Amino acid sequence: MLTLKNVHAGYGDFQALFDVSLDVNAGEAVAVIGPNG
């Protein structure tokens, strides 16, 4: 199991993720896909 809590990510002045929390269980697949694929 993977658990992320209150994750923030970005570059320069652009903030891509703000306060994201996520649980991923064994056997699950998760992707974060933006406008550029």
C-alpha positions as CSV (number, residue, x, y, z in Angstrom):
1,M,0.0,0.0,0.0
2,L,1.1,3.5,-0.8
3,T,-0.3,6.5,1.1
4,L,0.3,10.1,0.2
5,K,-0.9,12.9,2.5
6,N,-1.1,16.6,1.9
7,V,1.3,16.5,-1.1
8,H,2.3,19.8,-2.8
9,A,4.2,19.9,-6.1
10,G,5.1,22.4,-8.7
11,Y,7.8,24.3,-10.5
12,G,8.6,28.0,-10.6
13,D,5.4,29.9,-9.9
14,F,3.2,27.0,-11.2
15,Q,1.6,24.8,-8.6
16,A,0.6,21.4,-10.1
17,L,-0.6,19.7,-6.9
18,F,-2.0,21.3,-3.8
19,D,-2.8,19.4,-0.7
20,V,-3.4,16.1,-2.4
21,S,-4.0,12.9,-0.4
22,L,-4.2,9.4,-1.9
23,D,-4.2,5.7,-0.9
24,V,-3.2,3.1,-3.5
25,N,-3.7,-0.5,-2.6
26,A,-1.7,-3.5,-3.9
27,G,-2.7,-4.4,-7.5
28,E,-4.1,-0.9,-8.2
29,A,-2.6,1.5,-10.9
30,V,-2.9,5.3,-10.6
31,A,-1.8,8.0,-13.1
32,V,-1.8,11.8,-13.0
33,I,-2.3,13.0,-16.6
34,G,-2.4,16.6,-17.6
35,P,-3.2,18.4,-20.8
36,N,0.1,17.3,-22.5
37,G,-0.7,13.6,-21.8
